[in-house]
Amino acid sequence: FWAVWCGPCKMVAPAVAKLAENHVGKLKVGKVNVDEQPELAEKFNISSIPTLALFKDGKVVNQRIGAVSLAALESFVAEYI
């Protein structure tokens, strides 16, 4: 979950893109702009951005708030892929 005006969102974007590239076929990565989809952000109780949410079978199984490194993202998803 992100927004155009969010500095930390811009900082984490390259790491998220690299994570997606590293796990093609094992992990689907999507971005939700909270300004364009506020109802989706509300549905998942997103109160801070960037928020990285890991979904499995339609449910959030892990969540991380703030800009993080690629290494932290790899750890974030490792248990689920």
PDB file of N, CA, C and O in Angstrom:
ATOM      1  N   PHE A   1       0.865  -1.159   0.000  1.00  0.00           N
ATOM      2  CA  PHE A   1       0.000   0.000   0.000  1.00  0.00           C
ATOM      3  C   PHE A   1       0.910   1.219   0.000  1.00  0.00           C
ATOM      4  O   PHE A   1       1.861   1.297   0.778  1.00  0.00           O
ATOM      5  N   TRP A   2       0.609   2.170  -0.879  1.00  0.00           N
ATOM      6  CA  TRP A   2       1.506   3.295  -1.102  1.00  0.00           C
ATOM      7  C   TRP A   2       0.709   4.497  -1.594  1.00  0.00           C
ATOM      8  O   TRP A   2      -0.503   4.414  -1.790  1.00  0.00           O
ATOM      9  N   ALA A   3       1.403   5.616  -1.791  1.00  0.00           N
ATOM     10  CA  ALA A   3       0.823   6.814  -2.398  1.00  0.00           C
ATOM     11  C   ALA A   3       1.927   7.565  -3.141  1.00  0.00           C
ATOM     12  O   ALA A   3       3.104   7.465  -2.795  1.00  0.00           O
ATOM     13  N   VAL A   4       1.533   8.305  -4.151  1.00  0.00           N
ATOM     14  CA  VAL A   4       2.477   9.050  -4.990  1.00  0.00           C
ATOM     15  C   VAL A   4       3.305  10.035  -4.172  1.00  0.00           C
ATOM     16  O   VAL A   4       4.496  10.207  -4.432  1.00  0.00           O
ATOM     17  N   TRP A   5       2.690  10.679  -3.194  1.00  0.00           N
ATOM     18  CA  TRP A   5       3.335  11.728  -2.406  1.00  0.00           C
ATOM     19  C   TRP A   5       4.199  11.189  -1.261  1.00  0.00           C
ATOM     20  O   TRP A   5       4.808  11.975  -0.535  1.00  0.00           O
ATOM     21  N   CYS A   6       4.262   9.879  -1.087  1.00  0.00           N
ATOM     22  CA  CYS A   6       4.929   9.242   0.059  1.00  0.00           C
ATOM     23  C   CYS A   6       6.413   9.000  -0.227  1.00  0.00           C
ATOM     24  O   CYS A   6       6.760   8.156  -1.053  1.00  0.00           O
ATOM     25  N   GLY A   7       7.284   9.741   0.458  1.00  0.00           N
ATOM     26  CA  GLY A   7       8.729   9.585   0.288  1.00  0.00           C
ATOM     27  C   GLY A   7       9.235   8.188   0.600  1.00  0.00           C
ATOM     28  O   GLY A   7       9.948   7.611  -0.222  1.00  0.00           O
ATOM     29  N   PRO A   8       8.896   7.610   1.768  1.00  0.00           N
ATOM     30  CA  PRO A   8       9.347   6.254   2.068  1.00  0.00           C
ATOM     31  C   PRO A   8       8.847   5.214   1.057  1.00  0.00           C
ATOM     32  O   PRO A   8       9.517   4.210   0.814  1.00  0.00           O
ATOM     33  N   CYS A   9       7.672   5.458   0.470  1.00  0.00           N
ATOM     34  CA  CYS A   9       7.153   4.551  -0.562  1.00  0.00           C
ATOM     35  C   CYS A   9       8.082   4.549  -1.770  1.00  0.00           C
ATOM     36  O   CYS A   9       8.362   3.499  -2.350  1.00  0.00           O
ATOM     37  N   LYS A  10       8.553   5.727  -2.139  1.00  0.00           N
ATOM     38  CA  LYS A  10       9.481   5.845  -3.267  1.00  0.00           C
ATOM     39  C   LYS A  10      10.806   5.162  -2.946  1.00  0.00           C
ATOM     40  O   LYS A  10      11.446   4.590  -3.829  1.00  0.00           O
ATOM     41  N   MET A  11      11.214   5.222  -1.687  1.00  0.00           N
ATOM     42  CA  MET A  11      12.473   4.604  -1.275  1.00  0.00           C
ATOM     43  C   MET A  11      12.408   3.080  -1.365  1.00  0.00           C
ATOM     44  O   MET A  11      13.378   2.446  -1.778  1.00  0.00           O
ATOM     45  N   VAL A  12      11.290   2.494  -0.987  1.00  0.00           N
ATOM     46  CA  VAL A  12      11.172   1.037  -0.949  1.00  0.00           C
ATOM     47  C   VAL A  12      10.802   0.441  -2.313  1.00  0.00           C
ATOM     48  O   VAL A  12      10.965  -0.761  -2.518  1.00  0.00           O
ATOM     49  N   ALA A  13      10.317   1.248  -3.231  1.00  0.00           N
ATOM     50  CA  ALA A  13       9.852   0.742  -4.531  1.00  0.00           C
ATOM     51  C   ALA A  13      10.894  -0.088  -5.288  1.00  0.00           C
ATOM     52  O   ALA A  13      10.541  -1.148  -5.804  1.00  0.00           O
ATOM     53  N   PRO A  14      12.160   0.340  -5.380  1.00  0.00           N
ATOM     54  CA  PRO A  14      13.142  -0.484  -6.100  1.00  0.00           C
ATOM     55  C   PRO A  14      13.363  -1.853  -5.444  1.00  0.00           C
ATOM     56  O   PRO A  14      13.554  -2.847  -6.144  1.00  0.00           O
ATOM     57  N   ALA A  15      13.340  -1.910  -4.131  1.00  0.00           N
ATOM     58  CA  ALA A  15      13.516  -3.186  -3.434  1.00  0.00           C
ATOM     59  C   ALA A  15      12.323  -4.104  -3.688  1.00  0.00           C
ATOM     60  O   ALA A  15      12.496  -5.310  -3.862  1.00  0.00           O
ATOM     61  N   VAL A  16      11.124  -3.547  -3.712  1.00  0.00           N
ATOM     62  CA  VAL A  16       9.923  -4.341  -3.994  1.00  0.00           C
ATOM     63  C   VAL A  16       9.982  -4.876  -5.427  1.00  0.00           C
ATOM     64  O   VAL A  16       9.640  -6.033  -5.672  1.00  0.00           O
ATOM     65  N   ALA A  17      10.411  -4.046  -6.363  1.00  0.00           N
ATOM     66  CA  ALA A  17      10.541  -4.482  -7.756  1.00  0.00           C
ATOM     67  C   ALA A  17      11.566  -5.609  -7.884  1.00  0.00           C
ATOM     68  O   ALA A  17      11.341  -6.573  -8.616  1.00  0.00           O
ATOM     69  N   LYS A  18      12.677  -5.491  -7.181  1.00  0.00           N
ATOM     70  CA  LYS A  18      13.715  -6.526  -7.220  1.00  0.00           C
ATOM     71  C   LYS A  18      13.213  -7.814  -6.579  1.00  0.00           C
ATOM     72  O   LYS A  18      13.516  -8.904  -7.063  1.00  0.00           O
ATOM     73  N   LEU A  19      12.454  -7.701  -5.504  1.00  0.00           N
ATOM     74  CA  LEU A  19      11.866  -8.877  -4.857  1.00  0.00           C
ATOM     75  C   LEU A  19      10.975  -9.617  -5.850  1.00  0.00           C
ATOM     76  O   LEU A  19      11.056 -10.839  -5.967  1.00  0.00           O
ATOM     77  N   ALA A  20      10.131  -8.883  -6.560  1.00  0.00           N
ATOM     78  CA  ALA A  20       9.251  -9.494  -7.561  1.00  0.00           C
ATOM     79  C   ALA A  20      10.077 -10.192  -8.640  1.00  0.00           C
ATOM     80  O   ALA A  20       9.753 -11.304  -9.058  1.00  0.00           O
ATOM     81  N   GLU A  21      11.134  -9.537  -9.083  1.00  0.00           N
ATOM     82  CA  GLU A  21      12.015 -10.102 -10.111  1.00  0.00           C
ATOM     83  C   GLU A  21      12.696 -11.377  -9.618  1.00  0.00           C
ATOM     84  O   GLU A  21      12.852 -12.334 -10.376  1.00  0.00           O
ATOM     85  N   ASN A  22      13.097 -11.388  -8.355  1.00  0.00           N
ATOM     86  CA  ASN A  22      13.787 -12.544  -7.774  1.00  0.00           C
ATOM     87  C   ASN A  22      12.883 -13.757  -7.607  1.00  0.00           C
ATOM     88  O   ASN A  22      13.376 -14.880  -7.500  1.00  0.00           O
ATOM     89  N   HIS A  23      11.574 -13.553  -7.583  1.00  0.00           N
ATOM     90  CA  HIS A  23      10.652 -14.649  -7.264  1.00  0.00           C
ATOM     91  C   HIS A  23       9.541 -14.812  -8.301  1.00  0.00           C
ATOM     92  O   HIS A  23       8.406 -15.143  -7.959  1.00  0.00           O
ATOM     93  N   VAL A  24       9.875 -14.580  -9.559  1.00  0.00           N
ATOM     94  CA  VAL A  24       8.900 -14.761 -10.640  1.00  0.00           C
ATOM     95  C   VAL A  24       8.366 -16.196 -10.592  1.00  0.00           C
ATOM     96  O   VAL A  24       9.137 -17.152 -10.508  1.00  0.00           O
ATOM     97  N   GLY A  25       7.056 -16.330 -10.648  1.00  0.00           N
ATOM     98  CA  GLY A  25       6.433 -17.652 -10.619  1.00  0.00           C
ATOM     99  C   GLY A  25       6.152 -18.173  -9.225  1.00  0.00           C
ATOM    100  O   GLY A  25       5.403 -19.137  -9.065  1.00  0.00           O
ATOM    101  N   LYS A  26       6.743 -17.550  -8.208  1.00  0.00           N
ATOM    102  CA  LYS A  26       6.521 -17.985  -6.829  1.00  0.00           C
ATOM    103  C   LYS A  26       5.787 -16.945  -6.004  1.00  0.00           C
ATOM    104  O   LYS A  26       5.192 -17.260  -4.974  1.00  0.00           O
ATOM    105  N   LEU A  27       5.834 -15.698  -6.467  1.00  0.00           N
ATOM    106  CA  LEU A  27       5.305 -14.586  -5.688  1.00  0.00           C
ATOM    107  C   LEU A  27       4.692 -13.564  -6.637  1.00  0.00           C
ATOM    108  O   LEU A  27       5.316 -13.170  -7.622  1.00  0.00           O
ATOM    109  N   LYS A  28       3.477 -13.140  -6.338  1.00  0.00           N
ATOM    110  CA  LYS A  28       2.846 -12.071  -7.116  1.00  0.00           C
ATOM    111  C   LYS A  28       2.932 -10.792  -6.304  1.00  0.00           C
ATOM    112  O   LYS A  28       2.552 -10.760  -5.133  1.00  0.00           O
ATOM    113  N   VAL A  29       3.432  -9.744  -6.930  1.00  0.00           N
ATOM    114  CA  VAL A  29       3.588  -8.463  -6.249  1.00  0.00           C
ATOM    115  C   VAL A  29       2.661  -7.452  -6.901  1.00  0.00           C
ATOM    116  O   VAL A  29       2.654  -7.299  -8.123  1.00  0.00           O
ATOM    117  N   GLY A  30       1.884  -6.765  -6.084  1.00  0.00           N
ATOM    118  CA  GLY A  30       0.993  -5.726  -6.577  1.00  0.00           C
ATOM    119  C   GLY A  30       1.123  -4.490  -5.713  1.00  0.00           C
ATOM    120  O   GLY A  30       1.599  -4.551  -4.580  1.00  0.00           O
ATOM    121  N   LYS A  31       0.694  -3.367  -6.264  1.00  0.00           N
ATOM    122  CA  LYS A  31       0.740  -2.108  -5.521  1.00  0.00           C
ATOM    123  C   LYS A  31      -0.668  -1.528  -5.468  1.00  0.00           C
ATOM    124  O   LYS A  31      -1.383  -1.505  -6.470  1.00  0.00           O
ATOM    125  N   VAL A  32      -1.050  -1.063  -4.294  1.00  0.00           N
ATOM    126  CA  VAL A  32      -2.353  -0.432  -4.115  1.00  0.00           C
ATOM    127  C   VAL A  32      -2.124   1.014  -3.701  1.00  0.00           C
ATOM    128  O   VAL A  32      -1.561   1.284  -2.640  1.00  0.00           O
ATOM    129  N   ASN A  33      -2.563   1.939  -4.544  1.00  0.00           N
ATOM    130  CA  ASN A  33      -2.468   3.363  -4.237  1.00  0.00           C
ATOM    131  C   ASN A  33      -3.625   3.704  -3.299  1.00  0.00           C
ATOM    132  O   ASN A  33      -4.790   3.612  -3.687  1.00  0.00           O
ATOM    133  N   VAL A  34      -3.307   4.096  -2.073  1.00  0.00           N
ATOM    134  CA  VAL A  34      -4.350   4.345  -1.067  1.00  0.00           C
ATOM    135  C   VAL A  34      -5.223   5.544  -1.404  1.00  0.00           C
ATOM    136  O   VAL A  34      -6.351   5.640  -0.921  1.00  0.00           O
ATOM    137  N   ASP A  35      -4.719   6.459  -2.225  1.00  0.00           N
ATOM    138  CA  ASP A  35      -5.532   7.602  -2.641  1.00  0.00           C
ATOM    139  C   ASP A  35      -6.556   7.195  -3.696  1.00  0.00           C
ATOM    140  O   ASP A  35      -7.643   7.769  -3.764  1.00  0.00           O
ATOM    141  N   GLU A  36      -6.212   6.214  -4.510  1.00  0.00           N
ATOM    142  CA  GLU A  36      -7.115   5.746  -5.561  1.00  0.00           C
ATOM    143  C   GLU A  36      -8.038   4.633  -5.084  1.00  0.00           C
ATOM    144  O   GLU A  36      -9.109   4.433  -5.657  1.00  0.00           O
ATOM    145  N   GLN A  37      -7.639   3.909  -4.048  1.00  0.00           N
ATOM    146  CA  GLN A  37      -8.429   2.787  -3.548  1.00  0.00           C
ATOM    147  C   GLN A  37      -8.549   2.846  -2.022  1.00  0.00           C
ATOM    148  O   GLN A  37      -8.124   1.917  -1.335  1.00  0.00           O
ATOM    149  N   PRO A  38      -9.122   3.923  -1.490  1.00  0.00           N
ATOM    150  CA  PRO A  38      -9.209   4.062  -0.035  1.00  0.00           C
ATOM    151  C   PRO A  38     -10.036   2.965   0.630  1.00  0.00           C
ATOM    152  O   PRO A  38      -9.765   2.588   1.770  1.00  0.00           O
ATOM    153  N   GLU A  39     -11.042   2.454  -0.074  1.00  0.00           N
ATOM    154  CA  GLU A  39     -11.866   1.402   0.516  1.00  0.00           C
ATOM    155  C   GLU A  39     -11.079   0.109   0.708  1.00  0.00           C
ATOM    156  O   GLU A  39     -11.330  -0.630   1.659  1.00  0.00           O
ATOM    157  N   LEU A  40     -10.140  -0.168  -0.177  1.00  0.00           N
ATOM    158  CA  LEU A  40      -9.305  -1.358  -0.030  1.00  0.00           C
ATOM    159  C   LEU A  40      -8.327  -1.179   1.130  1.00  0.00           C
ATOM    160  O   LEU A  40      -8.090  -2.108   1.902  1.00  0.00           O
ATOM    161  N   ALA A  41      -7.769   0.011   1.242  1.00  0.00           N
ATOM    162  CA  ALA A  41      -6.881   0.305   2.370  1.00  0.00           C
ATOM    163  C   ALA A  41      -7.645   0.176   3.685  1.00  0.00           C
ATOM    164  O   ALA A  41      -7.120  -0.357   4.663  1.00  0.00           O
ATOM    165  N   GLU A  42      -8.868   0.658   3.705  1.00  0.00           N
ATOM    166  CA  GLU A  42      -9.683   0.564   4.919  1.00  0.00           C
ATOM    167  C   GLU A  42     -10.023  -0.889   5.235  1.00  0.00           C
ATOM    168  O   GLU A  42      -9.991  -1.294   6.397  1.00  0.00           O
ATOM    169  N   LYS A  43     -10.347  -1.670   4.217  1.00  0.00           N
ATOM    170  CA  LYS A  43     -10.688  -3.084   4.407  1.00  0.00           C
ATOM    171  C   LYS A  43      -9.566  -3.832   5.125  1.00  0.00           C
ATOM    172  O   LYS A  43      -9.820  -4.715   5.945  1.00  0.00           O
ATOM    173  N   PHE A  44      -8.319  -3.467   4.807  1.00  0.00           N
ATOM    174  CA  PHE A  44      -7.176  -4.147   5.412  1.00  0.00           C
ATOM    175  C   PHE A  44      -6.542  -3.336   6.544  1.00  0.00           C
ATOM    176  O   PHE A  44      -5.412  -3.605   6.952  1.00  0.00           O
ATOM    177  N   ASN A  45      -7.277  -2.344   7.045  1.00  0.00           N
ATOM    178  CA  ASN A  45      -6.844  -1.541   8.198  1.00  0.00           C
ATOM    179  C   ASN A  45      -5.474  -0.902   8.002  1.00  0.00           C
ATOM    180  O   ASN A  45      -4.646  -0.913   8.914  1.00  0.00           O
ATOM    181  N   ILE A  46      -5.235  -0.353   6.835  1.00  0.00           N
ATOM    182  CA  ILE A  46      -3.963   0.304   6.543  1.00  0.00           C
ATOM    183  C   ILE A  46      -4.031   1.735   7.068  1.00  0.00           C
ATOM    184  O   ILE A  46      -4.826   2.545   6.591  1.00  0.00           O
ATOM    185  N   SER A  47      -3.193   2.033   8.053  1.00  0.00           N
ATOM    186  CA  SER A  47      -3.193   3.375   8.641  1.00  0.00           C
ATOM    187  C   SER A  47      -1.885   4.118   8.396  1.00  0.00           C
ATOM    188  O   SER A  47      -1.807   5.326   8.623  1.00  0.00           O
ATOM    189  N   SER A  48      -0.858   3.408   7.935  1.00  0.00           N
ATOM    190  CA  SER A  48       0.446   4.010   7.629  1.00  0.00           C
ATOM    191  C   SER A  48       0.947   3.438   6.309  1.00  0.00           C
ATOM    192  O   SER A  48       0.656   2.297   5.951  1.00  0.00           O
ATOM    193  N   ILE A  49       1.711   4.266   5.595  1.00  0.00           N
ATOM    194  CA  ILE A  49       2.311   3.781   4.356  1.00  0.00           C
ATOM    195  C   ILE A  49       3.789   4.148   4.326  1.00  0.00           C
ATOM    196  O   ILE A  49       4.188   5.146   4.927  1.00  0.00           O
ATOM    197  N   PRO A  50       4.592   3.372   3.650  1.00  0.00           N
ATOM    198  CA  PRO A  50       4.220   2.162   2.941  1.00  0.00           C
ATOM    199  C   PRO A  50       3.914   1.019   3.904  1.00  0.00           C
ATOM    200  O   PRO A  50       4.565   0.866   4.937  1.00  0.00           O
ATOM    201  N   THR A  51       2.927   0.235   3.549  1.00  0.00           N
ATOM    202  CA  THR A  51       2.639  -1.002   4.260  1.00  0.00           C
ATOM    203  C   THR A  51       2.770  -2.130   3.260  1.00  0.00           C
ATOM    204  O   THR A  51       2.169  -2.103   2.186  1.00  0.00           O
ATOM    205  N   LEU A  52       3.553  -3.110   3.622  1.00  0.00           N
ATOM    206  CA  LEU A  52       3.733  -4.298   2.805  1.00  0.00           C
ATOM    207  C   LEU A  52       2.911  -5.403   3.448  1.00  0.00           C
ATOM    208  O   LEU A  52       3.137  -5.759   4.604  1.00  0.00           O
ATOM    209  N   ALA A  53       1.972  -5.937   2.711  1.00  0.00           N
ATOM    210  CA  ALA A  53       1.101  -6.988   3.228  1.00  0.00           C
ATOM    211  C   ALA A  53       1.315  -8.242   2.397  1.00  0.00           C
ATOM    212  O   ALA A  53       1.315  -8.195   1.167  1.00  0.00           O
ATOM    213  N   LEU A  54       1.496  -9.350   3.077  1.00  0.00           N
ATOM    214  CA  LEU A  54       1.680 -10.629   2.405  1.00  0.00           C
ATOM    215  C   LEU A  54       0.387 -11.416   2.552  1.00  0.00           C
ATOM    216  O   LEU A  54      -0.068 -11.688   3.663  1.00  0.00           O
ATOM    217  N   PHE A  55      -0.195 -11.774   1.421  1.00  0.00           N
ATOM    218  CA  PHE A  55      -1.467 -12.488   1.400  1.00  0.00           C
ATOM    219  C   PHE A  55      -1.255 -13.943   1.015  1.00  0.00           C
ATOM    220  O   PHE A  55      -0.440 -14.262   0.149  1.00  0.00           O
ATOM    221  N   LYS A  56      -2.001 -14.815   1.672  1.00  0.00           N
ATOM    222  CA  LYS A  56      -2.044 -16.224   1.286  1.00  0.00           C
ATOM    223  C   LYS A  56      -3.497 -16.654   1.383  1.00  0.00           C
ATOM    224  O   LYS A  56      -4.133 -16.481   2.422  1.00  0.00           O
ATOM    225  N   ASP A  57      -4.014 -17.207   0.314  1.00  0.00           N
ATOM    226  CA  ASP A  57      -5.418 -17.619   0.252  1.00  0.00           C
ATOM    227  C   ASP A  57      -6.358 -16.477   0.607  1.00  0.00           C
ATOM    228  O   ASP A  57      -7.379 -16.684   1.262  1.00  0.00           O
ATOM    229  N   GLY A  58      -6.007 -15.268   0.170  1.00  0.00           N
ATOM    230  CA  GLY A  58      -6.867 -14.105   0.360  1.00  0.00           C
ATOM    231  C   GLY A  58      -6.814 -13.460   1.731  1.00  0.00           C
ATOM    232  O   GLY A  58      -7.565 -12.524   2.006  1.00  0.00           O
ATOM    233  N   LYS A  59      -5.935 -13.951   2.596  1.00  0.00           N
ATOM    234  CA  LYS A  59      -5.823 -13.401   3.948  1.00  0.00           C
ATOM    235  C   LYS A  59      -4.418 -12.868   4.187  1.00  0.00           C
ATOM    236  O   LYS A  59      -3.440 -13.416   3.677  1.00  0.00           O
ATOM    237  N   VAL A  60      -4.325 -11.794   4.968  1.00  0.00           N
ATOM    238  CA  VAL A  60      -3.018 -11.238   5.321  1.00  0.00           C
ATOM    239  C   VAL A  60      -2.347 -12.181   6.312  1.00  0.00           C
ATOM    240  O   VAL A  60      -2.893 -12.459   7.380  1.00  0.00           O
ATOM    241  N   VAL A  61      -1.162 -12.671   5.956  1.00  0.00           N
ATOM    242  CA  VAL A  61      -0.420 -13.574   6.834  1.00  0.00           C
ATOM    243  C   VAL A  61       0.816 -12.914   7.440  1.00  0.00           C
ATOM    244  O   VAL A  61       1.407 -13.435   8.386  1.00  0.00           O
ATOM    245  N   ASN A  62       1.200 -11.766   6.888  1.00  0.00           N
ATOM    246  CA  ASN A  62       2.336 -11.032   7.427  1.00  0.00           C
ATOM    247  C   ASN A  62       2.218  -9.593   6.935  1.00  0.00           C
ATOM    248  O   ASN A  62       1.685  -9.333   5.856  1.00  0.00           O
ATOM    249  N   GLN A  63       2.718  -8.673   7.733  1.00  0.00           N
ATOM    250  CA  GLN A  63       2.612  -7.258   7.375  1.00  0.00           C
ATOM    251  C   GLN A  63       3.814  -6.508   7.918  1.00  0.00           C
ATOM    252  O   GLN A  63       4.313  -6.804   9.004  1.00  0.00           O
ATOM    253  N   ARG A  64       4.266  -5.537   7.151  1.00  0.00           N
ATOM    254  CA  ARG A  64       5.421  -4.723   7.547  1.00  0.00           C
ATOM    255  C   ARG A  64       5.141  -3.277   7.166  1.00  0.00           C
ATOM    256  O   ARG A  64       4.656  -3.008   6.067  1.00  0.00           O
ATOM    257  N   ILE A  65       5.437  -2.360   8.050  1.00  0.00           N
ATOM    258  CA  ILE A  65       5.202  -0.936   7.800  1.00  0.00           C
ATOM    259  C   ILE A  65       6.540  -0.224   7.684  1.00  0.00           C
ATOM    260  O   ILE A  65       7.458  -0.467   8.468  1.00  0.00           O
ATOM    261  N   GLY A  66       6.639   0.659   6.696  1.00  0.00           N
ATOM    262  CA  GLY A  66       7.837   1.472   6.539  1.00  0.00           C
ATOM    263  C   GLY A  66       8.731   0.993   5.417  1.00  0.00           C
ATOM    264  O   GLY A  66       8.557  -0.101   4.879  1.00  0.00           O
ATOM    265  N   ALA A  67       9.691   1.833   5.075  1.00  0.00           N
ATOM    266  CA  ALA A  67      10.664   1.495   4.038  1.00  0.00           C
ATOM    267  C   ALA A  67      11.641   0.472   4.597  1.00  0.00           C
ATOM    268  O   ALA A  67      12.185   0.651   5.687  1.00  0.00           O
ATOM    269  N   VAL A  68      11.858  -0.594   3.849  1.00  0.00           N
ATOM    270  CA  VAL A  68      12.749  -1.665   4.290  1.00  0.00           C
ATOM    271  C   VAL A  68      13.701  -2.035   3.152  1.00  0.00           C
ATOM    272  O   VAL A  68      13.448  -1.729   1.987  1.00  0.00           O
ATOM    273  N   SER A  69      14.777  -2.687   3.509  1.00  0.00           N
ATOM    274  CA  SER A  69      15.777  -3.106   2.525  1.00  0.00           C
ATOM    275  C   SER A  69      15.316  -4.364   1.792  1.00  0.00           C
ATOM    276  O   SER A  69      14.369  -5.033   2.207  1.00  0.00           O
ATOM    277  N   LEU A  70      15.999  -4.667   0.709  1.00  0.00           N
ATOM    278  CA  LEU A  70      15.717  -5.899  -0.020  1.00  0.00           C
ATOM    279  C   LEU A  70      15.943  -7.107   0.881  1.00  0.00           C
ATOM    280  O   LEU A  70      15.153  -8.051   0.853  1.00  0.00           O
ATOM    281  N   ALA A  71      17.003  -7.093   1.675  1.00  0.00           N
ATOM    282  CA  ALA A  71      17.275  -8.214   2.583  1.00  0.00           C
ATOM    283  C   ALA A  71      16.122  -8.409   3.565  1.00  0.00           C
ATOM    284  O   ALA A  71      15.732  -9.542   3.847  1.00  0.00           O
ATOM    285  N   ALA A  72      15.583  -7.322   4.081  1.00  0.00           N
ATOM    286  CA  ALA A  72      14.443  -7.415   5.003  1.00  0.00           C
ATOM    287  C   ALA A  72      13.212  -7.955   4.285  1.00  0.00           C
ATOM    288  O   ALA A  72      12.448  -8.731   4.860  1.00  0.00           O
ATOM    289  N   LEU A  73      13.016  -7.550   3.035  1.00  0.00           N
ATOM    290  CA  LEU A  73      11.881  -8.068   2.258  1.00  0.00           C
ATOM    291  C   LEU A  73      12.036  -9.557   1.990  1.00  0.00           C
ATOM    292  O   LEU A  73      11.065 -10.309   2.070  1.00  0.00           O
ATOM    293  N   GLU A  74      13.248  -9.982   1.674  1.00  0.00           N
ATOM    294  CA  GLU A  74      13.492 -11.411   1.441  1.00  0.00           C
ATOM    295  C   GLU A  74      13.149 -12.218   2.695  1.00  0.00           C
ATOM    296  O   GLU A  74      12.537 -13.282   2.600  1.00  0.00           O
ATOM    297  N   SER A  75      13.536 -11.721   3.854  1.00  0.00           N
ATOM    298  CA  SER A  75      13.202 -12.388   5.115  1.00  0.00           C
ATOM    299  C   SER A  75      11.700 -12.383   5.358  1.00  0.00           C
ATOM    300  O   SER A  75      11.134 -13.356   5.856  1.00  0.00           O
ATOM    301  N   PHE A  76      11.066 -11.275   5.000  1.00  0.00           N
ATOM    302  CA  PHE A  76       9.632 -11.087   5.169  1.00  0.00           C
ATOM    303  C   PHE A  76       8.829 -12.158   4.425  1.00  0.00           C
ATOM    304  O   PHE A  76       7.809 -12.626   4.931  1.00  0.00           O
ATOM    305  N   VAL A  77       9.278 -12.547   3.234  1.00  0.00           N
ATOM    306  CA  VAL A  77       8.523 -13.507   2.423  1.00  0.00           C
ATOM    307  C   VAL A  77       9.058 -14.934   2.497  1.00  0.00           C
ATOM    308  O   VAL A  77       8.371 -15.861   2.069  1.00  0.00           O
ATOM    309  N   ALA A  78      10.254 -15.135   3.021  1.00  0.00           N
ATOM    310  CA  ALA A  78      10.939 -16.429   2.952  1.00  0.00           C
ATOM    311  C   ALA A  78      10.101 -17.595   3.463  1.00  0.00           C
ATOM    312  O   ALA A  78      10.093 -18.662   2.849  1.00  0.00           O
ATOM    313  N   GLU A  79       9.419 -17.414   4.541  1.00  0.00           N
ATOM    314  CA  GLU A  79       8.650 -18.488   5.164  1.00  0.00           C
ATOM    315  C   GLU A  79       7.451 -18.915   4.311  1.00  0.00           C
ATOM    316  O   GLU A  79       6.923 -20.012   4.489  1.00  0.00           O
ATOM    317  N   TYR A  80       7.026 -18.060   3.397  1.00  0.00           N
ATOM    318  CA  TYR A  80       5.785 -18.306   2.663  1.00  0.00           C
ATOM    319  C   TYR A  80       5.977 -18.728   1.211  1.00  0.00           C
ATOM    320  O   TYR A  80       5.003 -19.054   0.531  1.00  0.00           O
ATOM    321  N   ILE A  81       7.211 -18.729   0.727  1.00  0.00           N
ATOM    322  CA  ILE A  81       7.415 -19.119  -0.679  1.00  0.00           C
ATOM    323  C   ILE A  81       8.285 -20.361  -0.782  1.00  0.00           C
ATOM    324  O   ILE A  81       8.561 -20.831  -1.886  1.00  0.00           O
TER     325      ILE A  81
END
